[in-house]
Amino acid sequence: MKRDLGKRKLHDCRFAWPAVAAASILAALALAGCSTTPGPQVDATAPPPQPEMPAKVRASEIVGRWGYASYHDAKDRARTEANARGQCKQPFVIGQGSSGGVMMYLADSNQLQELRLKGSPGGRDYIGPAGETPGPQDREIISFDGRVLVLKYVDPEIDGRYGTGVFVRCAPRA
């Protein structure tokens, strides 16, 4: 009789294990379904994003035909400006964008893109895509007198490749 009792316990356990395993899996699935992922965390101490500041230079002031050249060393600026004047035979055209910006190329891009003229709290002006000012693709407006526009890339790596750009306004077509 002892032997039969031992077999019965062994026999009951064999049928119990699959039921216990199935119940465990179902419980795990039920718990997983009940868990929630936290929503976006809002940092109450972070300042809200600043609205875009207008630049002192307006887009309409730089739309037109320009001779273009660039330099890497500041002592070459005068020579580069003279070279840019000579490029008006094949001008760089800055067009008006459909939403108030200007049509120009970003670094390493062959697609015209509408860029914005953006101001900054420090009083500097930039040309670049919408977003943070200054952003990694922005160019700082170093100087602009209506005839000569000097732009420098904010990103040092891009600036190292392209240099400081000098745009000289071309005379109106005859």
Phi and psi restraints in degrees (value plus and minus 20) as a CYANA .aco file:
   2 LYS   PHI     -79.6   -39.6
   2 LYS   PSI     -57.3   -17.3
   3 ARG   PHI     -85.7   -45.7
   3 ARG   PSI     -60.9   -20.9
   4 ASP   PHI     -84.9   -44.9
   4 ASP   PSI     -58.7   -18.7
   5 LEU   PHI     -84.9   -44.9
   5 LEU   PSI     -61.0   -21.0
   6 GLY   PHI     -83.7   -43.7
   6 GLY   PSI     -60.4   -20.4
   7 LYS   PHI     -87.2   -47.2
   7 LYS   PSI     -58.0   -18.0
   8 ARG   PHI     -83.2   -43.2
   8 ARG   PSI     -63.1   -23.1
   9 LYS   PHI     -82.8   -42.8
   9 LYS   PSI     -63.5   -23.5
  10 LEU   PHI     -83.9   -43.9
  10 LEU   PSI     -62.3   -22.3
  11 HIS   PHI     -83.8   -43.8
  11 HIS   PSI     -63.7   -23.7
  12 ASP   PHI     -84.0   -44.0
  12 ASP   PSI     -57.3   -17.3
  13 CYS   PHI     -87.9   -47.9
  13 CYS   PSI     -55.8   -15.8
  14 ARG   PHI     -82.3   -42.3
  14 ARG   PSI     -57.3   -17.3
  15 PHE   PHI    -101.3   -61.3
  15 PHE   PSI     -43.0    -3.0
  16 ALA   PHI     -96.3   -56.3
  16 ALA   PSI     -56.2   -16.2
  17 TRP   PHI     -80.0   -40.0
  17 TRP   PSI     -68.5   -28.5
  18 PRO   PHI     -81.5   -41.5
  18 PRO   PSI     -57.6   -17.6
  19 ALA   PHI     -87.1   -47.1
  19 ALA   PSI     -60.7   -20.7
  20 VAL   PHI     -86.0   -46.0
  20 VAL   PSI     -62.1   -22.1
  21 ALA   PHI     -83.1   -43.1
  21 ALA   PSI     -64.7   -24.7
  22 ALA   PHI     -83.3   -43.3
  22 ALA   PSI     -63.1   -23.1
  23 ALA   PHI     -84.2   -44.2
  23 ALA   PSI     -58.7   -18.7
  24 SER   PHI     -84.2   -44.2
  24 SER   PSI     -63.3   -23.3
  25 ILE   PHI     -83.9   -43.9
  25 ILE   PSI     -64.9   -24.9
  26 LEU   PHI     -83.0   -43.0
  26 LEU   PSI     -59.9   -19.9
  27 ALA   PHI     -84.9   -44.9
  27 ALA   PSI     -61.6   -21.6
  28 ALA   PHI     -83.8   -43.8
  28 ALA   PSI     -62.6   -22.6
  29 LEU   PHI     -84.1   -44.1
  29 LEU   PSI     -61.5   -21.5
  30 ALA   PHI     -83.3   -43.3
  30 ALA   PSI     -62.2   -22.2
  31 LEU   PHI     -86.6   -46.6
  31 LEU   PSI     -58.3   -18.3
  32 ALA   PHI     -84.8   -44.8
  32 ALA   PSI     -58.0   -18.0
  33 GLY   PHI     -88.0   -48.0
  33 GLY   PSI     -46.6    -6.6
  34 CYS   PHI    -104.3   -64.3
  34 CYS   PSI     -39.4     0.6
  35 SER   PHI     -92.2   -52.2
  35 SER   PSI     129.0   169.0
  36 THR   PHI    -140.4  -100.4
  36 THR   PSI     126.9   166.9
  37 THR   PHI    -111.3   -71.3
  37 THR   PSI     118.9   158.9
  38 PRO   PHI     -86.9   -46.9
  38 PRO   PSI     125.3   165.3
  39 GLY   PHI     -94.3   -54.3
  39 GLY   PSI    -199.1  -159.1
  40 PRO   PHI     -80.2   -40.2
  40 PRO   PSI     114.2   154.2
  41 GLN   PHI    -103.5   -63.5
  41 GLN   PSI     110.8   150.8
  42 VAL   PHI    -126.7   -86.7
  42 VAL   PSI     102.1   142.1
  43 ASP   PHI    -108.2   -68.2
  43 ASP   PSI      89.8   129.8
  44 ALA   PHI     -87.4   -47.4
  44 ALA   PSI     -39.6     0.4
  45 THR   PHI    -107.9   -67.9
  45 THR   PSI     -35.7     4.3
  46 ALA   PHI     -95.4   -55.4
  46 ALA   PSI     115.8   155.8
  47 PRO   PHI     -91.6   -51.6
  47 PRO   PSI     130.2   170.2
  48 PRO   PHI     -87.0   -47.0
  48 PRO   PSI     134.9   174.9
  49 PRO   PHI     -80.5   -40.5
  49 PRO   PSI     119.8   159.8
  50 GLN   PHI     -97.4   -57.4
  50 GLN   PSI     120.6   160.6
  51 PRO   PHI     -87.9   -47.9
  51 PRO   PSI     131.8   171.8
  52 GLU   PHI     -85.8   -45.8
  52 GLU   PSI     111.0   151.0
  53 MET   PHI    -109.1   -69.1
  53 MET   PSI     122.2   162.2
  54 PRO   PHI     -92.2   -52.2
  54 PRO   PSI     128.3   168.3
  55 ALA   PHI    -103.5   -63.5
  55 ALA   PSI     138.1   178.1
  56 LYS   PHI     -89.9   -49.9
  56 LYS   PSI     -50.3   -10.3
  57 VAL   PHI    -110.0   -70.0
  57 VAL   PSI     111.7   151.7
  58 ARG   PHI    -113.4   -73.4
  58 ARG   PSI     131.9   171.9
  59 ALA   PHI     -77.4   -37.4
  59 ALA   PSI     -60.6   -20.6
  60 SER   PHI     -81.4   -41.4
  60 SER   PSI     -42.9    -2.9
  61 GLU   PHI     -95.6   -55.6
  61 GLU   PSI     -42.7    -2.7
  62 ILE   PHI    -131.4   -91.4
  62 ILE   PSI     -20.1    19.9
  63 VAL   PHI     -89.8   -49.8
  63 VAL   PSI     112.8   152.8
  64 GLY   PHI     130.4   170.4
  64 GLY   PSI    -185.4  -145.4
  65 ARG   PHI    -121.9   -81.9
  65 ARG   PSI     112.6   152.6
  66 TRP   PHI    -154.1  -114.1
  66 TRP   PSI     122.3   162.3
  67 GLY   PHI    -104.0   -64.0
  67 GLY   PSI     123.4   163.4
  68 TYR   PHI    -152.8  -112.8
  68 TYR   PSI     118.8   158.8
  69 ALA   PHI    -173.4  -133.4
  69 ALA   PSI     146.5   186.5
  70 SER   PHI    -160.1  -120.1
  70 SER   PSI     140.4   180.4
  71 TYR   PHI    -158.6  -118.6
  71 TYR   PSI     139.6   179.6
  72 HIS   PHI    -130.3   -90.3
  72 HIS   PSI     -42.1    -2.1
  73 ASP   PHI    -136.6   -96.6
  73 ASP   PSI     107.3   147.3
  74 ALA   PHI     -75.5   -35.5
  74 ALA   PSI     -49.6    -9.6
  75 LYS   PHI     -87.3   -47.3
  75 LYS   PSI     -34.7     5.3
  76 ASP   PHI    -110.8   -70.8
  76 ASP   PSI     -16.5    23.5
  77 ARG   PHI     -80.8   -40.8
  77 ARG   PSI     -67.9   -27.9
  78 ALA   PHI     -80.7   -40.7
  78 ALA   PSI     -65.8   -25.8
  79 ARG   PHI     -82.8   -42.8
  79 ARG   PSI     -60.1   -20.1
  80 THR   PHI     -86.0   -46.0
  80 THR   PSI     -59.1   -19.1
  81 GLU   PHI     -81.7   -41.7
  81 GLU   PSI     -61.8   -21.8
  82 ALA   PHI     -84.1   -44.1
  82 ALA   PSI     -60.5   -20.5
  83 ASN   PHI     -83.6   -43.6
  83 ASN   PSI     -59.2   -19.2
  84 ALA   PHI     -83.0   -43.0
  84 ALA   PSI     -59.6   -19.6
  85 ARG   PHI     -77.8   -37.8
  85 ARG   PSI     -58.1   -18.1
  86 GLY   PHI     -90.8   -50.8
  86 GLY   PSI     -31.9     8.1
  87 GLN   PHI    -107.5   -67.5
  87 GLN   PSI     -17.4    22.6
  88 CYS   PHI     -88.5   -48.5
  88 CYS   PSI     -32.6     7.4
  89 LYS   PHI     -86.1   -46.1
  89 LYS   PSI     -50.3   -10.3
  90 GLN   PHI    -148.9  -108.9
  90 GLN   PSI      56.6    96.6
  91 PRO   PHI     -92.7   -52.7
  91 PRO   PSI     133.8   173.8
  92 PHE   PHI    -107.4   -67.4
  92 PHE   PSI      99.8   139.8
  93 VAL   PHI    -119.5   -79.5
  93 VAL   PSI     103.7   143.7
  94 ILE   PHI    -122.7   -82.7
  94 ILE   PSI      94.4   134.4
  95 GLY   PHI    -117.0   -77.0
  95 GLY   PSI     146.7   186.7
  96 GLN   PHI    -103.1   -63.1
  96 GLN   PSI     112.0   152.0
  97 GLY   PHI    -101.3   -61.3
  97 GLY   PSI     141.6   181.6
  98 SER   PHI     -93.1   -53.1
  98 SER   PSI     -40.6    -0.6
  99 SER   PHI    -137.6   -97.6
  99 SER   PSI       9.5    49.5
 100 GLY   PHI      78.8   118.8
 100 GLY   PSI     -24.9    15.1
 101 GLY   PHI    -113.1   -73.1
 101 GLY   PSI    -180.0  -140.0
 102 VAL   PHI    -144.5  -104.5
 102 VAL   PSI     129.9   169.9
 103 MET   PHI    -113.4   -73.4
 103 MET   PSI      93.6   133.6
 104 MET   PHI    -165.5  -125.5
 104 MET   PSI     154.3   194.3
 105 TYR   PHI    -118.0   -78.0
 105 TYR   PSI     121.2   161.2
 106 LEU   PHI    -102.6   -62.6
 106 LEU   PSI     144.0   184.0
 107 ALA   PHI     -77.8   -37.8
 107 ALA   PSI     117.6   157.6
 108 ASP   PHI      44.1    84.1
 108 ASP   PSI       2.4    42.4
 109 SER   PHI    -143.9  -103.9
 109 SER   PSI     123.0   163.0
 110 ASN   PHI    -127.4   -87.4
 110 ASN   PSI      -5.5    34.5
 111 GLN   PHI    -130.1   -90.1
 111 GLN   PSI     108.2   148.2
 112 LEU   PHI     -84.1   -44.1
 112 LEU   PSI     122.2   162.2
 113 GLN   PHI    -161.6  -121.6
 113 GLN   PSI     125.0   165.0
 114 GLU   PHI     -96.4   -56.4
 114 GLU   PSI     102.1   142.1
 115 LEU   PHI    -133.3   -93.3
 115 LEU   PSI     136.4   176.4
 116 ARG   PHI    -126.8   -86.8
 116 ARG   PSI     129.9   169.9
 117 LEU   PHI    -114.6   -74.6
 117 LEU   PSI     102.1   142.1
 118 LYS   PHI    -147.5  -107.5
 118 LYS   PSI     118.2   158.2
 119 GLY   PHI    -113.4   -73.4
 119 GLY   PSI     152.7   192.7
 120 SER   PHI    -160.2  -120.2
 120 SER   PSI     139.2   179.2
 121 PRO   PHI     -78.3   -38.3
 121 PRO   PSI     -47.2    -7.2
 122 GLY   PHI    -100.1   -60.1
 122 GLY   PSI     -20.3    19.7
 123 GLY   PHI      69.1   109.1
 123 GLY   PSI     -18.4    21.6
 124 ARG   PHI    -108.9   -68.9
 124 ARG   PSI     131.2   171.2
 125 ASP   PHI    -132.9   -92.9
 125 ASP   PSI     130.0   170.0
 126 TYR   PHI    -157.6  -117.6
 126 TYR   PSI     135.8   175.8
 127 ILE   PHI    -140.0  -100.0
 127 ILE   PSI     105.9   145.9
 128 GLY   PHI    -199.9  -159.9
 128 GLY   PSI    -199.5  -159.5
 129 PRO   PHI     -87.7   -47.7
 129 PRO   PSI     138.5   178.5
 130 ALA   PHI     -77.3   -37.3
 130 ALA   PSI     130.0   170.0
 131 GLY   PHI     110.7   150.7
 131 GLY   PSI    -176.0  -136.0
 132 GLU   PHI     -77.5   -37.5
 132 GLU   PSI     129.1   169.1
 133 THR   PHI    -147.4  -107.4
 133 THR   PSI     102.5   142.5
 134 PRO   PHI    -101.0   -61.0
 134 PRO   PSI     122.4   162.4
 135 GLY   PHI    -117.6   -77.6
 135 GLY   PSI     148.6   188.6
 136 PRO   PHI     -83.4   -43.4
 136 PRO   PSI     -45.4    -5.4
 137 GLN   PHI    -116.4   -76.4
 137 GLN   PSI     -20.1    19.9
 138 ASP   PHI     -93.1   -53.1
 138 ASP   PSI     135.4   175.4
 139 ARG   PHI    -137.8   -97.8
 139 ARG   PSI     111.2   151.2
 140 GLU   PHI    -101.1   -61.1
 140 GLU   PSI     116.9   156.9
 141 ILE   PHI    -102.3   -62.3
 141 ILE   PSI      84.1   124.1
 142 ILE   PHI     -93.0   -53.0
 142 ILE   PSI     -64.7   -24.7
 143 SER   PHI    -177.0  -137.0
 143 SER   PSI     134.0   174.0
 144 PHE   PHI    -177.6  -137.6
 144 PHE   PSI     101.6   141.6
 145 ASP   PHI    -138.8   -98.8
 145 ASP   PSI      -6.4    33.6
 146 GLY   PHI      77.0   117.0
 146 GLY   PSI     -49.1    -9.1
 147 ARG   PHI    -131.7   -91.7
 147 ARG   PSI     -53.1   -13.1
 148 VAL   PHI    -145.8  -105.8
 148 VAL   PSI     108.7   148.7
 149 LEU   PHI    -139.1   -99.1
 149 LEU   PSI     103.6   143.6
 150 VAL   PHI    -135.7   -95.7
 150 VAL   PSI     103.3   143.3
 151 LEU   PHI    -143.3  -103.3
 151 LEU   PSI     119.4   159.4
 152 LYS   PHI    -148.5  -108.5
 152 LYS   PSI     110.1   150.1
 153 TYR   PHI     -84.4   -44.4
 153 TYR   PSI     119.0   159.0
 154 VAL   PHI     -89.6   -49.6
 154 VAL   PSI     -62.9   -22.9
 155 ASP   PHI     -91.9   -51.9
 155 ASP   PSI     100.0   140.0
 156 PRO   PHI     -80.1   -40.1
 156 PRO   PSI     -54.2   -14.2
 157 GLU   PHI     -87.2   -47.2
 157 GLU   PSI     -65.8   -25.8
 158 ILE   PHI     -85.8   -45.8
 158 ILE   PSI     -62.5   -22.5
 159 ASP   PHI     -81.2   -41.2
 159 ASP   PSI     -56.5   -16.5
 160 GLY   PHI     -84.1   -44.1
 160 GLY   PSI     -51.2   -11.2
 161 ARG   PHI    -103.7   -63.7
 161 ARG   PSI     -61.6   -21.6
 162 TYR   PHI    -118.4   -78.4
 162 TYR   PSI     -45.1    -5.1
 163 GLY   PHI      56.5    96.5
 163 GLY   PSI    -196.4  -156.4
 164 THR   PHI    -104.7   -64.7
 164 THR   PSI     104.4   144.4
 165 GLY   PHI    -108.5   -68.5
 165 GLY   PSI     116.2   156.2
 166 VAL   PHI    -137.4   -97.4
 166 VAL   PSI     100.5   140.5
 167 PHE   PHI    -130.1   -90.1
 167 PHE   PSI     106.6   146.6
 168 VAL   PHI    -136.0   -96.0
 168 VAL   PSI     105.1   145.1
 169 ARG   PHI     -83.3   -43.3
 169 ARG   PSI     111.5   151.5
 170 CYS   PHI    -101.8   -61.8
 170 CYS   PSI     129.1   169.1
 171 ALA   PHI     -83.3   -43.3
 171 ALA   PSI     128.8   168.8
 172 PRO   PHI     -79.0   -39.0
 172 PRO   PSI     129.5   169.5
 173 ARG   PHI     -85.9   -45.9
 173 ARG   PSI     123.2   163.2
